[in-house]
Amino acid sequence: MICSLGEICSLFVSEYFSQSAQRLSFYSWYGNAKVFHFHVPEDTVLLRWLLQASRGKEPECTSMEVTVHFRYGAPPVINPLGTHFPANATVRPSYNISITLSSAVQNTTFVNITTPAAGDWFIAAHLPEAAGRIEVKGFSTPCTYMFQADMFVLRLTDMPVLEPGVAMPQTIVSPAKPLHVKVFVPKYTARMWFELRSCMTSERRACTVRVVLGSITLPQSFQRIITCTGNVNCSVSLDSLPWEKWVQIMVESLGTANASVSLEMLASFTDCRPGSTSSFLNFSSLNQSQAGSGPGSPTPSTGMALRNTSDQRSFCLQNQPVVREDLDVVSVRYRLLNGPSVAVYSISPTLLLLNLNSGMDSGGSLVVNLLLNKTSLSQANATVVACVSAASPVLSLNTTQNCSTAFFQGYPLSLSTSSAEAMLIVLYPQTDDWFLSLQLICPKGQSECNTAEAKVTVIAYLTPCFNDCGPYGQCSLLRRHGYLYAGCSCKAGWSGWSCTDDTKAQSVGAQNLATLLLTLSNLMFLPAIAVAVYRYYLVEASVYTYTMFFSTFYHACDQPGIAVMCIMDYDTLQYCDFLGSVVSIWVTILCMSRVKKILKYVLFVLGSLLIAMSLQLDRRGVWNMMGPCLFALIIMISAWVYHGVKRRHCYPSSWKRWVFYLLPGITLAFIAISVYAFMETNENYYYTHSIWHVLVAGSVAFLLPPRDKHKKPWAWSQKLTCRYQICQNDREELYAVT
């Protein structure tokens, strides 16, 4: 409770908002940034962010810098990698701070904002650029970096309201307790005149105060600040204020600490009379329906221009009705009721309202495309000036040609006979009513433009990702609690907000080479298949064929560029590739163990079923491959020990088997695992993974055991002549010891 001279009491209420901590990621695209969404209530005079960054205590954890971005109204537009944005996109630098995690496990930082704008506020946090190394899940334990943002607000529950045209006396108790008032801006307000007068200290001396109009918004703030000194009245005029919103006014004393200040405040508005296009349309229709116009009568376009000129002098703007059509999540199309073209004049601006106030529209991209009809422009040297702005329209394009409002810097566009098309892309537009103002400007003055008219086709829409991220990107819909926003994940070396930066892009030849290497390297399974068939391991040969087929077409479908071919669903191909790879290792090691055939086939089927289940649970887990490998190795070692003890010498007994087959195969397998686990990165994936294919297939060909001595390869005619002999041979093989 704050009381001034026993007359005015103000009650401040503090509120606390918190969200759960999120694990930070190294940055490669916008999906790696962790977004926090808060809502600042009305009449907030102080906002304090409590930012907490922490890291794990593991040895892998090193010093790290966390970058935190702030923005009002929409998620921050960031560019940590320094890539290019799409053409015609408007980008303003984000406001950010850095939090360093060095020796301390946790770092706490406070950020204070006085008189913040009410509404949605967003925070995005991320780690530095990702190294690009492909890590196998389970081989290494990455360090955990966490970030949490909490928000404290100090809100004035009974902020005084400044009535238009009514002088309000107020008192500033001390410089430490500034005065806060607010004024409501009605719709169609063109200008506000604010005046501060009768300023006097309690010591009857001339006062010095500072007046701050408007609220702070980030990354850019457009508060109007004036300093008033002495007894002279102090005033300021503001054009294009935000319609149907409260504007905060803070007055703080710059005098001595013990002196209070009394003053009067006065605010007055100049309204704007809007015009409608319905009368123009009715007049045009009526004019066109008249038959048999005489040669002396004006043409329809001339008559309409004369009528428009006389009507527009009493209006400060011309409203064009716009319908918002929701298509999908973060997808909106704006349709003009009177057709895609609008008439633009010089006397008053033509205004279109683009409603982006649903609370879910700030996660996409607003696209405005303007096309001038050259034949409709009666003045060849005239220019159509346009401005896209949030919260309030620009109503004075013909005088200042400055695309700025009282508290917002708009985005200017221009059309002429030499440049008849203009496009604007607003990335993550802030939640608000957006306005498109258009007006005709003549270089020699407005007198020559009084009867001029221009037709401009307006195409405006909201899309999750501009151009759907192009051919080398994928538009992903991201979610933070109930808030949805979109981002582009780029491929084939392309980068940028919409995957339009080709600085490090792969050429078409490089893409074709990558596809050929990753697919044709699987043909190295052909020698393994041939060895398996030659040695009569038909089940193993079938598994290798399955693996070669699905690995080939999975990598043909997995390519990021244009050299892509998918014979079935991507997820199905990936699952079959992973399943074939693990089962191939499983059956190879079991085949090397030389257990009884019936036991081997039971283990084949049972292991394949368990591997299929584990891959469905976690496809990229390292234990999905290491688990079957270790279990199969235990079976193989146990079987070899059993055979060695029974024979009373080392198994396998042949040194040639060790030197020419087992040691080369084991060496290739270890090299393959090393390449797969420690050497693969996003840049070298296409050839390191191809090496993995070659090494694994080569190791299989070396590790397969020789066929049974009593069997001759491809002796089909002999086997088919006597079925009893086949059964006898199968029975003998069960008890054979090799």
N, C-alpha and C positions, 0 to 999 in steps of 0.2 A: 504494500500500500504506500503510495506517494501522494502527499498532500501539499498544496502550495498555498500558503497564507491562510490556511483553514478554509479555503473555498473549493478548490478543485482537488479531487482525489482520484487517482488512477490505480487500478488494480492490475498487477502483472501476474500472469500464470505461466509456470514453466511446464513443459511437456517433453517427454522422452520417447524416442522411436528407435527401435533396434531391428536388425536383420541378422540372420545366421551367417556365420563365417563361411567363406568360400576358399577352396584351394586354388591358388594361383597357377597359371601356366605360362610357359615361354611363348612369346608372341610370334605367330606366323600369319594369322588372319584374325578378323574381328571376333570370331567365335572363341578365341583364346582369352579375350578380355572378359573379366568378371564384372557384371553390371549390377548396380544397386539402385533401386527405385524408391524415392521418398516423396511424400506430399507435404509441403509446407502450408500450414493453415493461414487464413487471413489475419491481418493485424499483427503479424510477427515483426518484432522490432530487432531481434537478435537471433541469429542462427549459429550454432556451434557444431562442427563435425568432430567426432572423436574417431580417429583412424588408428587401427591397431594392426600392425603387421608382425608376423612371427615366423620362425623357421624351426625345423626339427633339430634334434640334438645328435643326429647321426653323423658319422665321420664324412659322409658325402656332402654335407651341408657346408657351403662356403659363403663368403660375403656376397650379398645380392642387393640390387637396387630395384625397388618397387615404384612404378610410375602410376600416379593417381590423377585422373582427369575429372573435371567438374563441368556440368552444363545445366542450364535451366531450360525446361520445356521439352527436351528430347535427349536421347543418349548422345554422348560426346562423339564428334567426328574426329578421329585420330589417325595419325599416319606415322607410327614409330619406325617403319622401314624406309621412309622417304620415297615412296613410289608415286606414280602419276595418277591423278584423278581423271575421270572421263572428261572429254571436251564439253564445255558449256556448264560444267558443274561449279557451283559456288562453294568455296571452302574458306572458312575462317579459323585461324589457329585456336586450338582448345586451350583452356586454362588448366594447367597441371602443376603438380608438385612431385618431388621425389622423396621417397623414404628409404634410407639405407639400413640394411641389416648387416652389420659387421660382426663384432665380437658379441654383441648383445643378442640374446635369443628373441627378444621382443622389442618393438619400437612403437611408442605411442605418440601421435601427433594431433594437435588441435588446429582447426581452421575456423576462424570467426568471420561472419558476414553480418554487417548491420543493415537493417531495413531490407531484407531479402524480398524478392518478388514471391507472391503467393502462387502455389501451383506445384507442378511436378518438377522435381530435381533429380538428376542422375549422376552417379559416380561410376567410373570404369577404372579398373585396376588390372595391371598385367606386369609380367616380368620382361626382361630384355628379349631380344630376338632369339628365336629358337635355333639351336645348333644344326638341326636337320638330320641328326643321326637317328636311324631306326633302331629302337631298343626292343629286344625281345622281352615280353612280359615274364618276369620271374628270374631273369639272369642278373639283374641289378636292382637295387633299391634306391629309387630317386629320392632326393630330399623333398620334404614337404614344406611348402611355403603357404601360409594362411593369411587371409586379410578379412577384416571385419570393419564395417562402418556403422556408427551410431550417431543419431541426430538429437541434439537438444535445441529447443526453441523457447524463446521468451516472448509471450504474446500479451498484448494489451487488450483486456476484455472490454473496456468501455472507451475506445478511442474516440475523441470528439469528432463530430462531423461538421465540416465547413459547408454551410448552405450557400448556393449561388446567389449573389447579390446582397448578402447579409453580412455585415461586418461582425467579426467574432473577436471579442477581447480575450486574451490569454496571458498567462504569466509563466515565465521560465524561472523555476526556483533557484537553480544553480547551473553552472556549466557542465556539471557531471550528470545532470538530469535534463536532457533535451526534451523539447516539446514535440509530440506526435499528433497530427491531425490527418484526416482523410477527406477527400472530396470525390463525389460520384460524377462520372462523365457520361451524360446521356448520349443516346444514339444520334447520329448526324450532327455531332459537334465539330465545328470547323476550327475554333480557336478558344483558348482560355487565357484570360487576363488575370494574373495574380498580383496582388498589391499588399505590401506590409507597411503599416503606418503607425504613427503615434508611439514610436518606440522610445521607452524611457526606463532607466534603471531606478532601483529603490533609493539610490543616492541622488536622484534628480540630475543625473548626468546623461550625456548622449550615449546611446548604447551601440554595441557592435555585435551583430549576430550573423550567423550563416544559415542560409535557407537551402535545403536539399529537396528537390522535387523529383518524385519517382523512386523506384526501387532498384536494387542491384540485381542484375542478371549476368550470368557467366555463359560464355567466355568474354563477352563484351558488355559493358554497362554504359548506359546513355543517360545517367542522371543529370539533371540541370542544377547547377550549384551557383548561387549568387551570394555575395557578401554585402550586407547593408551596414552603413556606418553613419552615425549622427541622427538628427531628427528629420532628415529629408525622407520623404516617402520612397520606398524601394519597390520596384515592380518588374515583372517579366511576362512576356507573351509566349505562349506555346501553341504551335500549330500541329494538327493531326494527332490528337491524343487518342489513346485506346478507348474505343466505344464500349459503353455498358460495363465499365470496370471502375474500381476504386483506385485513386492515385494518392499515394502517401506523401505527406509533406512533413519534413522534420526541420525544426528550428532550434538551433543550439547557440547558447551565449558564448561569446569570445572575450567577455570582460572578466572582472575580478571574481574570485571564488565566492565571496560573501555577499555579492550583490545580486538581487533578483531583477528580472527584466519583465516589464509589462508592454504589451503591444496589441495591435489589432491586425487581423487578416481579412482580406476580402478577395473573393473569386467571382468572376463573371464569365459567361460563355457567349460565344457567337455561334448561332446554329446555322445549319446548312439545309436548304430546302431541296429535297431530292426530287428528281423528275423520273418518269416512267416511260418505257418504250412502247407501252400499249397504244398510246395516242398516235405515235408515229406509225405503228403498224396499221391501225385502223384507217388513218389518213391515206396511207399507201394503198391499202386494199380498195378504199373508196375511190381513189384517184384512178387505179387500174381498171376498176369496173366501169368507169364512165366511157361511153362509146362516142366516137365521132368528134374528137377534139379538133377545134379549128386551128388553122395555121398560126394564128396569133396567140393561141393559148400556150401556157408554159408546159413543158414536158413533165411527166410524173416525177422524175428525179429532181428537176429544177423546182417544181412546186413544193415537194417535200423538203428540200433544202431551205427554201424561203420560210416555210412554216416552222421547221426545226429551229432556224435562227431566231425567229421571234419568240418561240417558246423557251429556248435555252437561256435567254437573258435573265429569266426569273429563277432559274435553277442553278445550283452550284455543282450538281453532278447528275448523271443519267444512270439509273439503275438498270442492270440487265438481269432478268431472273435466271437463276442457275439451279439445276436439280442435281443433288448428290445421289449417285447410284452405287450402292455397296455391292461389289462383285464377289469378294472373298476376304480372307484375313489380310489386313494391310493392303487392300486392293480396292480402289474407288475410282469411279469415272464420273466426270462432271459434264452434264449436258445442258446446253443453252436452249431454253424453251422456244426462242424465236429463231432457231436455226444455228448452224455452226458459225455464221458470220455476224459480227456486230458492227454497227455504224459508229464511227469515231469523228468527233467534231473538235473545234478549236475553242469554243466559248467555255465549255464545261467538260470535265473528264467523264468518260464512260467507265462505270464501276461494275466489277464482277466479284461476288462473294464466293470463296472456296472454303467450305466448312471443313476444318481439320480439328474439330473440338470434341471428338468422341473419346479421347483418352487412349485410343489404340492406333492412332494414325501416325504417330511420331516415329515409328520403327521402320518406315519405308522411305521412298524417294518421291518427291513431288516434281512432276514434269509439266512444264508449260511451254507449248509450242504455238508461235504466232506466225501467220502467213498473210501477207498483204496482197490484196487484189489490185494490181497495178492499173487496171482499166477503170477502177472506181475512183482513183485519185485524180481530182480535177486540177490540183496544183502540182505540177511535176516536181517542183523543188521542195515540196512540203515533206515533213518527217513526222511519223507517228512515234511518240515517246510513250513507253510503258514502264510501269513500276509494280513489282510484286513485293508486298509487305505484309507483316503479321500484326494483328491486333487493331490496326488503324490504317485507313487508306491515305494516300497522298492526293491532296485536292488542289495543288498549285503547281502542276507540271508546266503550265504555260508561262509562268513567271520565273520560277527558280530553276526548273528542270533538274531539281535535286531530289533524288529518290531516298528521302529520309523523313521519318516521322519524329514525333516528340521524343520517343524512347526506343526507336528501332531504326537500323540502317537497312533500307530495302535493297532490292536487286533490280538494277535498271536494264531496260531493253529498248531497242530502237529499230524502226522499220523505215525503209525508203525505197524508191524505185531501183536504186542500185543494189540494195540489200533487202530483199522482200521477205526474208524468213529469219526468225530468231527463236532460239530455244534456251530454256533455263531449267537446270536440274538442281533442286534443293535437297541435299542429303539430310535425312533425319529432320524434317521440318518440325519446329516446336509446336506443341499442342496449343492451338488458338484458331481464331478466325483469320483467314488469309484473304487479302484483297488484291485484285488486279486492276490497276488504273491505266487507262489509255487516253491520250489526248493528241490532237493534231497541232503541230508547231510549224510556223512559216518563218523563214530566215529574215524577211523584210518587215516583220511585224504581224500582229494578229489581224489587222484590218483587211489584209488580202486573203485571210483564211476564214472570214465570217461566213461565207457561203460554201466553203469547201467541205468535202466529206470524203471519208476513206472507209473501205470495207476490209475488216480484218477477221480472218478465220482463227478461232481460238480452240485449241485442243489441250485440255488439262486432265490429268489423271494422277492417281497415287498408285505406285507399284512397289512390291517388296524389294525387288532388285532391278535397277535400270538395265534394260535390254536383256533381262534374265541372265546377267553375268556373262553374256557372250558365249561363243563356242568353246572357250577354254576355262569355263567356270561353272560352278554349281551354286544355285541360290538355296541357302539353308535358312529355315525359320527357327530362330532361337527363342528360348523362353527363360524368364526369370520370375518365378512365382506365377502370377496371372498375366504378366506383361509379355507381349510378343514383339520381336523385332527381327529383322532379316540381315543377312550378311553373305558375302560371296567368298567361296573357297575356290582358289585358282589352281590350275593344273598346267602341266607341260612347260613349266618355267615362267608362265605369265603371272602377273602380280597386279596390285592396285586395287582400289575400292571396288571397281566393277570388272576386274580382270582385263583391263585395257592396256596395261603397261607391258610392252614387249621387250624391255631392256635385256632380260635374261631368258627370253622365250626360246624354246627349242624350235629349230626349223622343221619343216615337213620331212626332210631327209633324215634328221635325227630321230624324229618320232617313228618313222618307218624302220630305221635301224634298231631302235629299242624294241619294237614289236617283234621284229624278226629274231633278234637275239633271245628274247624271253620265250618265244614259242618254239623256234627250231632247236634251241638247246635241249629241249625235252626229247628230241630224237636220239640223244645219247642213251636212252633206255632201250633202244633197239638191240645193241649188243647184249645187254643184260637179258632181254627177252629171248634172244637167240641162244644164249648159254643155258638159260633155264629150260627151254624146249629141248635142246640137244641132250641135256642131262636128265630129261624126263621129269622136270619139276613143273608140271602143267598148271597147277594151282598158283604157284608163285608167278609164273609167266602171265597168267590172267590178271593178277593184281598189278603187275608192272605195266601191262597194257592199259588197264583202267587208269592208273596214275598218269601215264604219259598222255592219254587222250584228254583228261580233264585238266591237267596242268597246262597243256597247250592252249586249250580254248578259254580257260580262266584268264590266262595272261593276255590272250588276244582281246578279251572283254575288259580287262582291268586297265587298259592304257588310257592316259589322260588326254591325249590329243585326238587327231582325226583318224588315225590308223587303228580303228576299233572294229571288232566283229564279235557279237554276242549271239551264240546259237540257242541260249536259253537264259533264264533269269540269272542276274549277276550273283545273287546270294546263293543260289543252288550250285553254280559253278565253283564259287569259293569253297563251299562246304565239301563238295566232292573232291576238290583238289587237296584240301587239308586232310580229309579222310584217307584218300589214296596214299598220301605221303607217309602218314603215320603207320597205316596198315602195311605198307611196303617194308618199312623198317622192322615191324613186328614179325612178318612172315620170313624175312631174310634171316634174322637171328635165330628164330625157331628152327628153320631149315638147317642152319649150321650146327644146332645142338644134336642132330641125328637121334632124336627120340623115336619111339615106336610110331608107326604111321597113324594108327588110330588115335593115339594121344596127341600127335601133332595136329591132326585135323580138328580135334576137339578144341585145342588151344587156339587154332586159327579162328574158328567161328566164335568162341567165347570172347577172345580178345578183341575181335572186330566189333562185336556188339558193345562191349564196354568202351572201346575207343569212340564209337559213334555217339554214345551217350555223353561222354566227357566233352567231346567237341561241341555238342549242342549246348552244354552248360557254359563253356568258356572256350571259344574257338582259338584264341591267341595265347592261351596260357602255356607256359613252358612245360608244365608237368603233363600236359596232354601228349607231348612227345617224349619227354624224359621218363615219365612213369612206365609206359609200355617198354621202352628201351631197357630200363634198368631191370624190370621184371623178366624180360626175355633174356637178358644177359645172365641173370641169376640162374635161370633154367639151363642155359647153355653151359655155364661154368660147372653147374652141378652134374650135368650129363657128361661133360668132358672129364671131370674128376672121377666119376663112376667108371667110365671106360678106361681111364688110366690106371685106376686101382685094380680093376679086373684083369687088365693085360699086363700090369706090373711095369709099365713104361709110359713115357709121356704120350699124350693124345692131343692132337693128331701126331702120329709117329713119324711121318715123312718130313724131313727137313726141307725138301723142295716145296712141300705144301706151305710151310711157314714163310720161306724166303720169297717165293714167286707169286703167292696168292694172298695169304693172310696178312703179312706185314704191309704190302702195298695197299690192300683194301682198307686196313685199319688206318694207315696214314692218310689216304684220301678222305676217309670218313672224318677224321679229326680236323683236317684242313677245311672240309666243307662246313663243319660245325663252327669253326672259328670265323670263317667268312660270314656265315649266316648271323652269328650272334654279335660280332664286334666290329665288322667292317662296313656294313650296309648303311648308306645314307640316302637321302632323297635325291641327291645329284647323281650318285654312282649306282643306284639301284638296278638299272637295267643291265649292267654288265656284271656286277657282283652277284646278283641273284642268278644270272645265267651261269656263272662259274659254279654256284651252288648246285644247279641242275646237273652240270657235267660231272662234278666230283661225286655227287651222291650216286648217280647212275653208274659211273665207273667203279665205285667201291662195291656196289652190288654185284657187278660182273666178276670182280675178283673174289668176293667173299662166299659166293655160292659153292657149296661142297661138291666134290665129284660124284658122279652117278654110282650106283651099286655095281660091284664088279661082275655079278652074275647076270646083269642086264645088258643087253645090246641095244644101242640106240636105233630107233625107227624099225625095230624088227616086227612090223605089223603083220606081215604074212605068216610068220611063224607063230605069233601069238593067236591069231584068229583061226588057225587050223585046229587047235585043240583048246577048248574052253577049260577043260580040267587042268591043263598045264598052266593056264593063267592063274587059276585059283591057287594051285600049288605054289607058284612063284610068289604070289602075294603073301601066302602064309609063311613061306620061308623068310621073306624079307622082314617080317615082324620080329623075328628072333635073330636076325643077322647082326653081327657085331663087326663094324668096319673101323 
